[in-house]
Amino acid sequence: MIKVVFFAALREQLDCHETSLTSADITTINQLKKALVALNPSWSKHFENKALLSAVNHDMVDGEYSIKSGDEVAFFPPVTGG
């Protein structure tokens, strides 16, 4: 099982705090994004956003990063400082 959490404005836009997926076919962040959109087609514009950030087990990663059962994946919009 892969735990997926959403942060900041993305959480509000998706109206979802977290979800879990179980699939042996999901081995990368990009595949996870596609699986989330397949389950929730209205989320497509958010997961197609190239600026969307992702982390696995609290480490920033890119779309090709390998994930496995037991990982926690976080998605969040880019942040700016002031």
Biopython code that builds the backbone (N, CA, C, O; Angstrom):
import numpy as np
from Bio.PDB.StructureBuilder import StructureBuilder

atoms = [
    (1, "MET", "N", (0.843, -1.167, 0.000)),
    (1, "MET", "CA", (0.000, 0.000, 0.000)),
    (1, "MET", "C", (0.894, 1.239, 0.000)),
    (1, "MET", "O", (1.880, 1.302, 0.735)),
    (2, "ILE", "N", (0.548, 2.207, -0.819)),
    (2, "ILE", "CA", (1.250, 3.475, -0.888)),
    (2, "ILE", "C", (0.330, 4.544, -0.314)),
    (2, "ILE", "O", (-0.783, 4.754, -0.797)),
    (3, "LYS", "N", (0.812, 5.210, 0.719)),
    (3, "LYS", "CA", (0.041, 6.294, 1.338)),
    (3, "LYS", "C", (0.356, 7.580, 0.565)),
    (3, "LYS", "O", (1.519, 7.901, 0.319)),
    (4, "VAL", "N", (-0.697, 8.306, 0.188)),
    (4, "VAL", "CA", (-0.540, 9.546, -0.561)),
    (4, "VAL", "C", (-1.170, 10.677, 0.242)),
    (4, "VAL", "O", (-2.333, 10.592, 0.637)),
    (5, "VAL", "N", (-0.404, 11.734, 0.482)),
    (5, "VAL", "CA", (-0.914, 12.891, 1.220)),
    (5, "VAL", "C", (-0.781, 14.136, 0.362)),
    (5, "VAL", "O", (0.114, 14.247, -0.476)),
    (6, "PHE", "N", (-1.688, 15.062, 0.589)),
    (6, "PHE", "CA", (-1.736, 16.306, -0.170)),
    (6, "PHE", "C", (-1.609, 17.476, 0.792)),
    (6, "PHE", "O", (-2.195, 17.460, 1.875)),
    (7, "PHE", "N", (-0.837, 18.502, 0.397)),
    (7, "PHE", "CA", (-0.589, 19.632, 1.276)),
    (7, "PHE", "C", (-0.955, 20.969, 0.644)),
    (7, "PHE", "O", (-1.088, 21.096, -0.573)),
    (8, "ALA", "N", (-1.109, 21.951, 1.510)),
    (8, "ALA", "CA", (-1.323, 23.361, 1.146)),
    (8, "ALA", "C", (-2.559, 23.514, 0.258)),
    (8, "ALA", "O", (-3.568, 22.837, 0.461)),
    (9, "ALA", "N", (-2.469, 24.402, -0.719)),
    (9, "ALA", "CA", (-3.618, 24.695, -1.577)),
    (9, "ALA", "C", (-4.083, 23.463, -2.354)),
    (9, "ALA", "O", (-5.268, 23.336, -2.663)),
    (10, "LEU", "N", (-3.169, 22.567, -2.668)),
    (10, "LEU", "CA", (-3.556, 21.353, -3.397)),
    (10, "LEU", "C", (-4.570, 20.548, -2.601)),
    (10, "LEU", "O", (-5.527, 20.023, -3.169)),
    (11, "ARG", "N", (-4.376, 20.446, -1.309)),
    (11, "ARG", "CA", (-5.321, 19.720, -0.439)),
    (11, "ARG", "C", (-6.719, 20.317, -0.572)),
    (11, "ARG", "O", (-7.705, 19.591, -0.694)),
    (12, "GLU", "N", (-6.792, 21.627, -0.547)),
    (12, "GLU", "CA", (-8.085, 22.302, -0.654)),
    (12, "GLU", "C", (-8.690, 22.136, -2.037)),
    (12, "GLU", "O", (-9.895, 21.921, -2.164)),
    (13, "GLN", "N", (-7.866, 22.233, -3.077)),
    (13, "GLN", "CA", (-8.369, 22.109, -4.443)),
    (13, "GLN", "C", (-8.898, 20.711, -4.726)),
    (13, "GLN", "O", (-9.888, 20.551, -5.441)),
    (14, "LEU", "N", (-8.242, 19.701, -4.168)),
    (14, "LEU", "CA", (-8.687, 18.319, -4.378)),
    (14, "LEU", "C", (-9.784, 17.903, -3.407)),
    (14, "LEU", "O", (-10.463, 16.896, -3.611)),
    (15, "ASP", "N", (-9.949, 18.695, -2.343)),
    (15, "ASP", "CA", (-10.881, 18.367, -1.266)),
    (15, "ASP", "C", (-10.572, 16.978, -0.702)),
    (15, "ASP", "O", (-11.461, 16.162, -0.459)),
    (16, "CYS", "N", (-9.259, 16.747, -0.504)),
    (16, "CYS", "CA", (-8.801, 15.457, -0.007)),
    (16, "CYS", "C", (-7.499, 15.660, 0.758)),
    (16, "CYS", "O", (-6.584, 16.330, 0.280)),
    (17, "HIS", "N", (-7.427, 15.083, 1.934)),
    (17, "HIS", "CA", (-6.227, 15.180, 2.768)),
    (17, "HIS", "C", (-5.236, 14.070, 2.427)),
    (17, "HIS", "O", (-4.038, 14.318, 2.288)),
    (18, "GLU", "N", (-5.746, 12.846, 2.294)),
    (18, "GLU", "CA", (-4.881, 11.713, 1.975)),
    (18, "GLU", "C", (-5.694, 10.570, 1.405)),
    (18, "GLU", "O", (-6.917, 10.522, 1.535)),
    (19, "THR", "N", (-4.978, 9.641, 0.763)),
    (19, "THR", "CA", (-5.585, 8.442, 0.214)),
    (19, "THR", "C", (-4.515, 7.360, 0.189)),
    (19, "THR", "O", (-3.347, 7.635, 0.463)),
    (20, "SER", "N", (-4.897, 6.156, -0.130)),
    (20, "SER", "CA", (-3.951, 5.043, -0.252)),
    (20, "SER", "C", (-4.266, 4.267, -1.513)),
    (20, "SER", "O", (-5.425, 4.138, -1.908)),
    (21, "LEU", "N", (-3.222, 3.753, -2.139)),
    (21, "LEU", "CA", (-3.392, 2.938, -3.332)),
    (21, "LEU", "C", (-2.598, 1.654, -3.177)),
    (21, "LEU", "O", (-1.501, 1.647, -2.618)),
    (22, "THR", "N", (-3.163, 0.579, -3.676)),
    (22, "THR", "CA", (-2.452, -0.696, -3.711)),
    (22, "THR", "C", (-2.444, -1.183, -5.152)),
    (22, "THR", "O", (-3.484, -1.535, -5.709)),
    (23, "SER", "N", (-1.275, -1.197, -5.736)),
    (23, "SER", "CA", (-1.149, -1.692, -7.098)),
    (23, "SER", "C", (0.308, -2.006, -7.393)),
    (23, "SER", "O", (1.186, -1.162, -7.212)),
    (24, "ALA", "N", (0.553, -3.201, -7.839)),
    (24, "ALA", "CA", (1.917, -3.595, -8.206)),
    (24, "ALA", "C", (2.368, -2.871, -9.463)),
    (24, "ALA", "O", (3.563, -2.825, -9.755)),
    (25, "ASP", "N", (1.412, -2.295, -10.225)),
    (25, "ASP", "CA", (1.750, -1.599, -11.466)),
    (25, "ASP", "C", (2.288, -0.193, -11.216)),
    (25, "ASP", "O", (2.826, 0.426, -12.134)),
    (26, "ILE", "N", (2.156, 0.318, -10.011)),
    (26, "ILE", "CA", (2.603, 1.672, -9.690)),
    (26, "ILE", "C", (4.017, 1.579, -9.128)),
    (26, "ILE", "O", (4.216, 1.161, -7.988)),
    (27, "THR", "N", (4.993, 1.972, -9.939)),
    (27, "THR", "CA", (6.380, 1.875, -9.501)),
    (27, "THR", "C", (7.125, 3.205, -9.549)),
    (27, "THR", "O", (8.262, 3.288, -9.083)),
    (28, "THR", "N", (6.499, 4.256, -10.109)),
    (28, "THR", "CA", (7.134, 5.576, -10.152)),
    (28, "THR", "C", (6.121, 6.647, -9.754)),
    (28, "THR", "O", (4.914, 6.404, -9.732)),
    (29, "ILE", "N", (6.625, 7.815, -9.448)),
    (29, "ILE", "CA", (5.756, 8.959, -9.138)),
    (29, "ILE", "C", (4.848, 9.265, -10.315)),
    (29, "ILE", "O", (3.660, 9.520, -10.117)),
    (30, "ASN", "N", (5.372, 9.247, -11.537)),
    (30, "ASN", "CA", (4.541, 9.539, -12.714)),
    (30, "ASN", "C", (3.408, 8.530, -12.862)),
    (30, "ASN", "O", (2.293, 8.908, -13.220)),
    (31, "GLN", "N", (3.672, 7.266, -12.597)),
    (31, "GLN", "CA", (2.617, 6.251, -12.662)),
    (31, "GLN", "C", (1.589, 6.471, -11.562)),
    (31, "GLN", "O", (0.396, 6.250, -11.770)),
    (32, "LEU", "N", (2.043, 6.903, -10.404)),
    (32, "LEU", "CA", (1.119, 7.192, -9.308)),
    (32, "LEU", "C", (0.195, 8.346, -9.680)),
    (32, "LEU", "O", (-1.005, 8.291, -9.409)),
    (33, "LYS", "N", (0.738, 9.381, -10.295)),
    (33, "LYS", "CA", (-0.089, 10.517, -10.740)),
    (33, "LYS", "C", (-1.169, 10.036, -11.707)),
    (33, "LYS", "O", (-2.331, 10.426, -11.589)),
    (34, "LYS", "N", (-0.789, 9.193, -12.659)),
    (34, "LYS", "CA", (-1.755, 8.673, -13.632)),
    (34, "LYS", "C", (-2.838, 7.842, -12.942)),
    (34, "LYS", "O", (-4.012, 7.926, -13.301)),
    (35, "ALA", "N", (-2.443, 7.049, -11.962)),
    (35, "ALA", "CA", (-3.418, 6.228, -11.228)),
    (35, "ALA", "C", (-4.388, 7.100, -10.441)),
    (35, "ALA", "O", (-5.580, 6.801, -10.375)),
    (36, "LEU", "N", (-3.884, 8.177, -9.846)),
    (36, "LEU", "CA", (-4.758, 9.093, -9.099)),
    (36, "LEU", "C", (-5.766, 9.768, -10.028)),
    (36, "LEU", "O", (-6.933, 9.933, -9.672)),
    (37, "VAL", "N", (-5.312, 10.157, -11.212)),
    (37, "VAL", "CA", (-6.215, 10.786, -12.187)),
    (37, "VAL", "C", (-7.238, 9.773, -12.698)),
    (37, "VAL", "O", (-8.395, 10.128, -12.924)),
    (38, "ALA", "N", (-6.828, 8.523, -12.881)),
    (38, "ALA", "CA", (-7.769, 7.491, -13.330)),
    (38, "ALA", "C", (-8.883, 7.291, -12.307)),
    (38, "ALA", "O", (-10.030, 7.041, -12.677)),
    (39, "LEU", "N", (-8.549, 7.399, -11.027)),
    (39, "LEU", "CA", (-9.553, 7.252, -9.973)),
    (39, "LEU", "C", (-10.401, 8.507, -9.797)),
    (39, "LEU", "O", (-11.563, 8.428, -9.399)),
    (40, "ASN", "N", (-9.809, 9.673, -10.097)),
    (40, "ASN", "CA", (-10.472, 10.966, -9.903)),
    (40, "ASN", "C", (-10.180, 11.866, -11.104)),
    (40, "ASN", "O", (-9.312, 12.735, -11.018)),
    (41, "PRO", "N", (-10.884, 11.677, -12.217)),
    (41, "PRO", "CA", (-10.586, 12.427, -13.432)),
    (41, "PRO", "C", (-10.578, 13.949, -13.257)),
    (41, "PRO", "O", (-9.876, 14.647, -13.989)),
    (42, "SER", "N", (-11.333, 14.462, -12.314)),
    (42, "SER", "CA", (-11.350, 15.918, -12.108)),
    (42, "SER", "C", (-10.021, 16.430, -11.555)),
    (42, "SER", "O", (-9.796, 17.640, -11.535)),
    (43, "TRP", "N", (-9.144, 15.545, -11.111)),
    (43, "TRP", "CA", (-7.841, 15.936, -10.577)),
    (43, "TRP", "C", (-6.789, 16.120, -11.669)),
    (43, "TRP", "O", (-5.669, 16.535, -11.374)),
    (44, "SER", "N", (-7.125, 15.821, -12.915)),
    (44, "SER", "CA", (-6.118, 15.808, -13.983)),
    (44, "SER", "C", (-5.359, 17.118, -14.116)),
    (44, "SER", "O", (-4.139, 17.098, -14.281)),
    (45, "LYS", "N", (-6.037, 18.250, -14.050)),
    (45, "LYS", "CA", (-5.333, 19.521, -14.233)),
    (45, "LYS", "C", (-4.289, 19.751, -13.136)),
    (45, "LYS", "O", (-3.282, 20.415, -13.380)),
    (46, "HIS", "N", (-4.509, 19.225, -11.959)),
    (46, "HIS", "CA", (-3.564, 19.399, -10.862)),
    (46, "HIS", "C", (-2.325, 18.514, -11.037)),
    (46, "HIS", "O", (-1.205, 18.945, -10.765)),
    (47, "PHE", "N", (-2.532, 17.291, -11.485)),
    (47, "PHE", "CA", (-1.408, 16.368, -11.629)),
    (47, "PHE", "C", (-0.670, 16.505, -12.951)),
    (47, "PHE", "O", (0.402, 15.926, -13.122)),
    (48, "GLU", "N", (-1.227, 17.257, -13.883)),
    (48, "GLU", "CA", (-0.521, 17.568, -15.123)),
    (48, "GLU", "C", (0.335, 18.823, -14.975)),
    (48, "GLU", "O", (1.122, 19.145, -15.865)),
    (49, "ASN", "N", (0.188, 19.522, -13.870)),
    (49, "ASN", "CA", (0.951, 20.741, -13.595)),
    (49, "ASN", "C", (2.418, 20.374, -13.389)),
    (49, "ASN", "O", (2.751, 19.651, -12.450)),
    (50, "LYS", "N", (3.297, 20.868, -14.264)),
    (50, "LYS", "CA", (4.726, 20.547, -14.197)),
    (50, "LYS", "C", (5.389, 21.116, -12.943)),
    (50, "LYS", "O", (6.453, 20.643, -12.543)),
    (51, "ALA", "N", (4.781, 22.115, -12.321)),
    (51, "ALA", "CA", (5.362, 22.735, -11.131)),
    (51, "ALA", "C", (5.012, 21.988, -9.844)),
    (51, "ALA", "O", (5.549, 22.305, -8.783)),
    (52, "LEU", "N", (4.116, 20.998, -9.928)),
    (52, "LEU", "CA", (3.724, 20.233, -8.750)),
    (52, "LEU", "C", (4.942, 19.524, -8.167)),
    (52, "LEU", "O", (5.693, 18.873, -8.892)),
    (53, "LEU", "N", (5.131, 19.649, -6.882)),
    (53, "LEU", "CA", (6.268, 19.036, -6.201)),
    (53, "LEU", "C", (5.853, 17.723, -5.558)),
    (53, "LEU", "O", (4.691, 17.530, -5.200)),
    (54, "SER", "N", (6.821, 16.823, -5.416)),
    (54, "SER", "CA", (6.535, 15.540, -4.778)),
    (54, "SER", "C", (7.693, 15.144, -3.871)),
    (54, "SER", "O", (8.845, 15.514, -4.097)),
    (55, "ALA", "N", (7.352, 14.388, -2.847)),
    (55, "ALA", "CA", (8.342, 13.874, -1.913)),
    (55, "ALA", "C", (7.965, 12.448, -1.547)),
    (55, "ALA", "O", (6.785, 12.104, -1.468)),
    (56, "VAL", "N", (8.972, 11.629, -1.327)),
    (56, "VAL", "CA", (8.757, 10.260, -0.869)),
    (56, "VAL", "C", (9.490, 10.111, 0.463)),
    (56, "VAL", "O", (10.700, 10.315, 0.561)),
    (57, "ASN", "N", (8.725, 9.755, 1.466)),
    (57, "ASN", "CA", (9.285, 9.598, 2.809)),
    (57, "ASN", "C", (10.091, 10.834, 3.222)),
    (57, "ASN", "O", (11.178, 10.729, 3.791)),
    (58, "HIS", "N", (9.528, 12.001, 2.920)),
    (58, "HIS", "CA", (10.064, 13.315, 3.307)),
    (58, "HIS", "C", (11.269, 13.773, 2.491)),
    (58, "HIS", "O", (11.895, 14.769, 2.853)),
    (59, "ASP", "N", (11.617, 13.086, 1.407)),
    (59, "ASP", "CA", (12.708, 13.516, 0.527)),
    (59, "ASP", "C", (12.128, 13.941, -0.816)),
    (59, "ASP", "O", (11.337, 13.213, -1.416)),
    (60, "MET", "N", (12.526, 15.123, -1.284)),
    (60, "MET", "CA", (12.056, 15.620, -2.578)),
    (60, "MET", "C", (12.527, 14.681, -3.691)),
    (60, "MET", "O", (13.670, 14.223, -3.695)),
    (61, "VAL", "N", (11.609, 14.402, -4.648)),
    (61, "VAL", "CA", (11.918, 13.478, -5.743)),
    (61, "VAL", "C", (11.314, 14.001, -7.038)),
    (61, "VAL", "O", (10.493, 14.918, -7.029)),
    (62, "ASP", "N", (11.734, 13.406, -8.153)),
    (62, "ASP", "CA", (11.151, 13.754, -9.446)),
    (62, "ASP", "C", (10.190, 12.647, -9.888)),
    (62, "ASP", "O", (9.984, 11.669, -9.169)),
    (63, "GLY", "N", (9.616, 12.811, -11.058)),
    (63, "GLY", "CA", (8.591, 11.897, -11.548)),
    (63, "GLY", "C", (9.053, 10.491, -11.839)),
    (63, "GLY", "O", (8.244, 9.563, -11.841)),
    (64, "GLU", "N", (10.332, 10.312, -12.085)),
    (64, "GLU", "CA", (10.856, 8.979, -12.394)),
    (64, "GLU", "C", (11.317, 8.223, -11.153)),
    (64, "GLU", "O", (11.795, 7.093, -11.255)),
    (65, "TYR", "N", (11.178, 8.832, -10.002)),
    (65, "TYR", "CA", (11.622, 8.201, -8.763)),
    (65, "TYR", "C", (10.828, 6.919, -8.513)),
    (65, "TYR", "O", (9.606, 6.903, -8.662)),
    (66, "SER", "N", (11.516, 5.857, -8.138)),
    (66, "SER", "CA", (10.874, 4.563, -7.872)),
    (66, "SER", "C", (10.223, 4.558, -6.492)),
    (66, "SER", "O", (10.817, 4.979, -5.500)),
    (67, "ILE", "N", (8.994, 4.072, -6.461)),
    (67, "ILE", "CA", (8.268, 3.948, -5.200)),
    (67, "ILE", "C", (7.858, 2.498, -4.995)),
    (67, "ILE", "O", (7.792, 1.706, -5.934)),
    (68, "LYS", "N", (7.584, 2.176, -3.726)),
    (68, "LYS", "CA", (7.213, 0.796, -3.389)),
    (68, "LYS", "C", (6.167, 0.803, -2.276)),
    (68, "LYS", "O", (5.904, 1.832, -1.655)),
    (69, "SER", "N", (5.596, -0.334, -2.047)),
    (69, "SER", "CA", (4.621, -0.478, -0.978)),
    (69, "SER", "C", (5.258, -0.064, 0.341)),
    (69, "SER", "O", (6.404, -0.411, 0.625)),
    (70, "GLY", "N", (4.508, 0.678, 1.138)),
    (70, "GLY", "CA", (5.003, 1.170, 2.420)),
    (70, "GLY", "C", (5.510, 2.597, 2.370)),
    (70, "GLY", "O", (5.710, 3.220, 3.412)),
    (71, "ASP", "N", (5.723, 3.130, 1.155)),
    (71, "ASP", "CA", (6.186, 4.511, 1.019)),
    (71, "ASP", "C", (5.055, 5.486, 1.297)),
    (71, "ASP", "O", (3.882, 5.169, 1.100)),
    (72, "GLU", "N", (5.420, 6.678, 1.759)),
    (72, "GLU", "CA", (4.485, 7.793, 1.876)),
    (72, "GLU", "C", (4.887, 8.822, 0.825)),
    (72, "GLU", "O", (6.015, 9.314, 0.814)),
    (73, "VAL", "N", (3.952, 9.131, -0.044)),
    (73, "VAL", "CA", (4.198, 10.098, -1.110)),
    (73, "VAL", "C", (3.388, 11.346, -0.805)),
    (73, "VAL", "O", (2.193, 11.274, -0.519)),
    (74, "ALA", "N", (4.056, 12.492, -0.872)),
    (74, "ALA", "CA", (3.386, 13.771, -0.632)),
    (74, "ALA", "C", (3.430, 14.600, -1.906)),
    (74, "ALA", "O", (4.444, 14.641, -2.603)),
    (75, "PHE", "N", (2.318, 15.258, -2.198)),
    (75, "PHE", "CA", (2.246, 16.191, -3.322)),
    (75, "PHE", "C", (1.878, 17.555, -2.772)),
    (75, "PHE", "O", (1.039, 17.673, -1.878)),
    (76, "PHE", "N", (2.521, 18.598, -3.319)),
    (76, "PHE", "CA", (2.226, 19.958, -2.878)),
    (76, "PHE", "C", (2.642, 20.947, -3.952)),
    (76, "PHE", "O", (3.539, 20.681, -4.752)),
    (77, "PRO", "N", (1.972, 22.094, -3.957)),
    (77, "PRO", "CA", (2.308, 23.116, -4.955)),
    (77, "PRO", "C", (3.653, 23.764, -4.605)),
    (77, "PRO", "O", (4.114, 23.681, -3.467)),
    (78, "PRO", "N", (4.268, 24.404, -5.588)),
    (78, "PRO", "CA", (5.520, 25.103, -5.292)),
    (78, "PRO", "C", (5.258, 26.210, -4.274)),
    (78, "PRO", "O", (4.178, 26.801, -4.250)),
    (79, "VAL", "N", (6.237, 26.478, -3.452)),
    (79, "VAL", "CA", (6.098, 27.490, -2.433)),
    (79, "VAL", "C", (7.060, 28.640, -2.732)),
    (79, "VAL", "O", (8.113, 28.452, -3.341)),
    (80, "THR", "N", (6.673, 29.818, -2.292)),
    (80, "THR", "CA", (7.534, 30.979, -2.465)),
    (80, "THR", "C", (7.785, 31.597, -1.118)),
    (80, "THR", "O", (6.957, 31.516, -0.210)),
    (81, "GLY", "N", (8.911, 32.202, -1.002)),
    (81, "GLY", "CA", (9.265, 32.858, 0.255)),
    (81, "GLY", "C", (9.187, 34.356, 0.111)),
    (81, "GLY", "O", (9.022, 34.884, -0.989)),
    (82, "GLY", "N", (9.305, 35.031, 1.228)),
    (82, "GLY", "CA", (9.190, 36.474, 1.152)),
    (82, "GLY", "C", (10.261, 37.186, 1.910)),
    (82, "GLY", "O", (10.288, 38.416, 1.933)),
]
sb = StructureBuilder()
sb.init_structure("model")
sb.init_model(0)
sb.init_chain("A")
sb.init_seg("    ")
for serial, (resi, resn, name, xyz) in enumerate(atoms, 1):
    if name == "N":
        sb.init_residue(resn, " ", resi, " ")
    sb.init_atom(name, np.array(xyz, "f"), 0.0, 1.0, " ", f" {name:<3s}", serial, name[0])
structure = sb.get_structure()
